[in-house]
Amino acid sequence: MSTYVEQSYQRDTRYLSDRVTADGRGGWPIEPGRYRLVVSRACPWASRAVIVRRLLGLEDALSMGICGPTHDERSWTFDLDPDGRDPVLGIERLKDAFEKRQPGYPRGITVPAVVDVPSGQVVTNDFAQITLDLSTEWTAYHRDGAPDLYPERLRDEMDTVMEMVYREVNNAVYQAGFAGEQREYERAYDTLFDRLDWLSDRLSRQRYLVGDTITEADVRLFTTLVRFDAVYHGHFKCNRHKLTELPVLWAYARDLFQTPGFGDTVDFDHIKRHYYVVHEDINPTRVVPKGPDLTGWASAHDRETLRGRPFGAGTPPGPVSAAERVPAAHNPALV
């Protein structure tokens, strides 16, 4: 959810920040089947959690509820489910789980959210911490061959790079798109493309953002890049170049997209419908564009020539379960 302060976009980062941990030190111990990860495939912050959960093989330990791509001012809804209710939580709106935790919950109802199934309460919607905890606290339930997405030896560098990417890429597209006046827009635009140029230079010499294997840093950058041409270039006016016109970043993004766990979680239909329908202040007609052509995501990237292997000594995740498979019509690059 967003607010405006003096016509400048400000993200509300006041989250429910409890953590689900192996030792239960905060009152929420890890127990397989106890928690449900609620997401929308439209949301880049939620998509991080979808990707990390799949890469680590946590499907059997942590179930996932998927909201539809659009919502109103009240909440995300479970309109994809046959009766409009999440089959595990039994609720129609994610708002109900926030209200269970805190009656009259005053802040944004955001995804991803981890919900305690027995009580029906949201434990946390702190998207940045959720994925790190999936990597570091849920290790007993990782699949064999799962990657180490937050390796201890790289954490200082990763934290620096991820914070930079968050401020100057992940959030900068929103600052440009929701800018209330020209100066704010141009400041965000310049910040974004300066950082994309820096990333292009860095990734021209190495296959992955930090280290020789995929990490959380790659996940966090990917969820913005995969939305870039579909929504940010036009809808948010981030239009100096399309991603497809930035050779290094386009190849890097395709490399990740074609890595099991990344592209097979992407729903371009949900992404486009969310941004163009929900953001009525930017797109009052709510018309959703037919383009761009997305089949290029399946084209060769030649990034294998750089040092690095996606899973190191590990293995890729297996096929997506039928229940969580993205419809073929929603992601032409996977057909």
C-alpha positions in Angstrom: 0.0 0.0 0.0 1.2 3.5 -0.7 0.8 7.0 0.7 1.7 10.4 -0.5 3.7 12.9 1.5 4.2 16.3 -0.1 3.6 14.6 -3.5 6.5 12.2 -3.0 5.8 8.5 -2.9 6.5 6.9 0.5 6.3 3.2 1.1 4.6 2.2 4.4 7.1 -0.2 5.9 5.4 -0.6 9.3 4.9 -4.4 9.1 3.8 -7.1 11.6 7.4 -8.2 12.1 7.1 -11.4 14.3 9.2 -14.2 13.0 8.6 -18.0 12.6 11.8 -19.5 13.9 13.3 -23.0 14.4 13.6 -22.4 18.2 10.3 -20.6 18.5 12.0 -17.8 20.4 9.3 -15.3 19.4 6.4 -17.6 20.2 6.0 -18.9 16.6 7.9 -22.2 16.3 8.3 -23.8 12.9 5.9 -26.7 12.5 5.2 -28.3 9.1 1.7 -27.6 8.1 1.0 -25.0 10.8 1.6 -21.9 8.6 0.2 -20.7 5.3 2.1 -18.4 3.0 -0.5 -16.0 1.3 0.7 -14.4 -1.9 -0.4 -12.8 -5.1 1.6 -13.7 -8.2 1.0 -10.1 -9.3 3.1 -8.6 -6.5 6.9 -8.4 -6.8 7.4 -8.6 -3.0 5.2 -11.7 -2.8 6.9 -13.2 -5.9 10.1 -13.3 -3.9 8.6 -15.6 -1.4 7.0 -17.8 -4.1 10.4 -18.3 -5.8 12.4 -18.9 -2.6 9.8 -21.4 -1.3 10.0 -23.3 -4.5 13.8 -23.2 -4.8 14.2 -24.5 -1.3 11.5 -27.2 -1.7 9.3 -26.1 1.2 6.0 -26.9 -0.5 5.1 -29.8 1.8 6.1 -27.9 5.0 4.6 -24.5 4.1 1.3 -24.4 2.2 0.5 -21.5 -0.1 -2.7 -19.6 -0.7 -2.9 -17.5 -3.9 -5.0 -14.3 -4.0 -6.3 -12.9 -7.3 -4.4 -10.2 -9.2 -6.8 -7.3 -8.3 -8.1 -5.9 -5.1 -10.0 -2.9 -3.7 -9.2 -0.5 -0.9 -10.2 -3.2 1.6 -8.0 -6.2 0.9 -6.6 -8.8 -1.4 -9.3 -11.5 -2.0 -9.2 -15.3 -2.7 -11.3 -15.0 -5.8 -9.3 -17.6 -7.6 -10.7 -20.3 -5.3 -14.0 -21.9 -6.5 -16.1 -20.5 -3.7 -14.1 -17.3 -3.2 -12.6 -18.6 0.0 -9.2 -19.9 0.8 -9.6 -23.6 1.3 -7.3 -23.8 4.3 -8.0 -20.5 6.1 -11.7 -20.4 5.2 -11.7 -16.6 4.6 -12.7 -14.5 1.6 -10.3 -11.6 2.3 -6.7 -11.5 3.6 -8.0 -8.6 5.8 -9.8 -11.1 8.0 -6.4 -12.7 9.0 -5.0 -9.3 9.8 -8.1 -8.4 11.9 -7.8 -11.7 13.8 -4.3 -10.6 14.8 -5.2 -7.0 15.5 -8.8 -5.9 15.5 -9.2 -2.7 13.5 -5.7 -3.2 11.9 -4.9 0.3 10.7 -2.2 -0.3 8.0 -1.9 -1.8 4.6 -3.1 -5.4 4.0 -0.1 -6.6 2.1 1.3 -9.8 0.6 3.2 -11.9 1.3 1.8 -12.7 4.6 2.5 -15.8 6.8 -0.7 -16.9 8.6 -0.9 -19.2 11.6 -3.6 -21.7 10.5 -4.9 -22.8 13.9 -5.5 -19.2 15.1 -6.1 -17.7 11.7 -3.8 -14.8 12.6 -1.2 -13.1 10.5 2.2 -13.7 12.0 4.2 -11.4 9.7 4.0 -9.5 6.5 7.6 -8.3 6.6 8.5 -9.4 3.1 12.2 -8.9 3.4 12.6 -11.0 6.5 10.2 -13.7 5.4 12.4 -14.9 2.6 15.6 -14.7 4.7 13.9 -16.8 7.4 12.8 -19.4 4.8 16.5 -19.8 4.0 18.0 -19.8 7.5 15.2 -21.0 9.9 13.4 -23.6 7.8 16.6 -25.6 7.0 15.3 -28.8 8.5 12.6 -28.9 5.8 14.7 -27.9 2.8 14.8 -30.4 -0.1 17.9 -32.4 -0.8 20.1 -30.3 -3.1 18.5 -27.0 -2.1 20.7 -23.9 -2.8 22.0 -21.8 0.0 20.4 -18.5 -0.9 21.9 -16.5 2.0 25.4 -18.0 2.5 27.0 -16.7 5.6 30.3 -15.9 4.0 28.6 -13.5 1.5 26.0 -11.9 3.8 27.8 -8.6 4.3 28.2 -8.1 0.5 24.7 -9.3 -0.1 23.1 -7.1 2.4 24.8 -4.0 0.9 23.9 -5.0 -2.7 20.3 -5.9 -1.7 19.7 -2.7 0.1 21.0 -0.7 -2.9 18.8 -2.7 -5.3 15.8 -2.2 -3.0 16.2 1.6 -2.8 17.3 2.3 -6.3 15.6 -0.4 -8.4 12.8 -2.3 -6.6 11.3 0.8 -5.0 12.5 3.4 -7.5 10.1 2.1 -10.1 7.3 2.9 -7.7 8.7 6.3 -6.9 8.7 7.1 -10.6 5.3 5.7 -11.3 3.5 7.3 -8.3 5.4 10.6 -8.4 3.1 13.5 -7.8 5.2 16.1 -9.5 7.9 16.3 -12.3 10.9 16.8 -10.1 10.2 13.7 -8.0 9.6 11.6 -11.1 12.8 12.7 -12.8 14.8 12.1 -9.6 13.5 8.5 -9.3 13.9 7.9 -13.1 17.6 9.0 -13.0 18.2 7.0 -9.8 16.7 3.9 -11.4 18.6 4.0 -14.7 21.9 5.0 -13.1 21.6 1.8 -10.9 20.6 -0.3 -13.9 23.7 0.9 -15.7 25.8 -0.1 -12.7 24.2 -3.5 -12.5 24.8 -4.0 -16.3 28.5 -3.3 -15.8 28.7 -5.6 -12.7 26.8 -8.4 -14.5 28.9 -8.2 -17.6 31.7 -9.8 -15.7 29.8 -12.3 -13.5 26.8 -14.6 -14.0 25.1 -13.8 -10.7 24.7 -10.7 -8.6 26.8 -11.9 -5.6 28.9 -15.1 -5.7 29.0 -17.9 -8.2 25.4 -19.3 -7.6 21.9 -17.9 -7.4 21.2 -16.2 -4.1 18.5 -14.1 -2.5 20.1 -11.1 -4.2 19.2 -12.5 -7.6 15.7 -13.3 -6.5 15.1 -9.7 -5.4 16.4 -8.2 -8.6 14.6 -10.7 -10.9 11.1 -9.8 -9.6 11.5 -6.2 -10.8 13.2 -7.1 -14.1 10.6 -9.6 -15.1 7.9 -6.9 -14.7 9.9 -4.2 -16.4 8.7 -4.3 -20.0 5.2 -5.6 -19.1 4.4 -2.7 -16.7 7.1 -0.5 -15.5 8.3 0.8 -18.8 5.0 2.2 -19.9 2.7 2.2 -16.9 5.3 3.7 -14.5 7.0 5.8 -17.2 10.4 4.1 -16.7 11.0 4.4 -20.4 14.6 5.4 -21.1 15.1 1.8 -22.3 13.1 -1.4 -22.3 14.7 -4.4 -20.6 15.1 -6.0 -24.0 17.2 -3.0 -25.0 19.7 -3.5 -22.2 21.7 -6.5 -23.5 23.4 -7.6 -20.3 20.4 -7.3 -18.0 18.1 -8.9 -20.6 20.4 -11.9 -20.9 20.8 -12.1 -17.1 17.0 -11.9 -16.6 16.4 -14.6 -19.3 19.1 -16.8 -17.6 17.2 -16.6 -14.3 13.8 -17.0 -16.0 14.9 -20.2 -17.6 16.2 -21.6 -14.3 13.6 -23.8 -12.6 12.0 -21.9 -9.7 12.0 -18.5 -11.4 10.1 -18.3 -14.7 7.8 -21.2 -13.8 6.3 -19.0 -11.0 5.7 -16.0 -13.2 2.1 -15.1 -14.2 2.3 -12.2 -16.7 -1.5 -12.1 -17.0 -1.8 -11.4 -13.2 1.0 -8.9 -13.3 -0.5 -6.8 -16.0 -4.1 -7.0 -14.7 -3.0 -5.9 -11.3 -1.1 -2.8 -12.3 -3.4 -1.6 -15.0 -6.6 -2.3 -13.2 -5.8 -1.5 -9.6 -3.9 1.8 -10.2 -6.9 3.8 -11.4 -5.2 7.1 -10.6 -2.5 6.2 -13.3 -4.7 4.3 -15.7 -8.3 5.5 -15.2 -9.7 3.5 -18.1 -8.4 0.2 -16.6 -7.6 -1.0 -20.1 -4.9 -3.7 -20.0 -2.5 -3.7 -22.9 -2.1 -6.8 -25.0 1.6 -6.5 -25.4 4.5 -6.8 -25.1 5.6 -10.0 -26.9 6.8 -12.2 -24.1 8.0 -15.2 -26.1 11.6 -13.7 -26.1 12.0 -14.9 -22.5 12.6 -18.4 -23.8 15.4 -17.3 -26.2 19.1 -18.3 -25.7 21.0 -16.1 -23.3 24.6 -17.5 -23.5 25.3 -16.6 -19.8 26.8 -20.1 -19.3 30.1 -18.7 -20.6 30.5 -16.7 -17.4 31.7 -18.3 -14.2 29.0 -19.8 -12.1 26.4 -22.5 -11.9 22.9 -21.8 -10.7 22.7 -24.4 -8.0 26.5 -25.0 -7.4 26.8 -28.6 -6.1 23.1 -28.8 -5.6 20.2 -29.6 -7.9 17.2 -27.7 -9.4 13.8 -28.2 -7.9 11.5 -30.7 -9.5 8.4 -29.9 -11.6 5.8 -27.5 -10.3 2.8 -29.3 -8.7 -0.4 -29.3 -10.7 -2.1 -27.2 -8.0 0.5 -24.4 -8.2 1.2 -24.4 -12.0 0.8 -21.1 -13.8 -1.7 -21.4 -16.6 0.0 -21.8 -20.0 -1.9 -18.9 -21.4 -0.6 -16.6 -18.6 3.1 -17.2 -19.5 3.7 -17.8 -23.2 7.4 -18.2 -22.7 6.8 -21.5 -20.9 4.6 -23.0 -23.6 
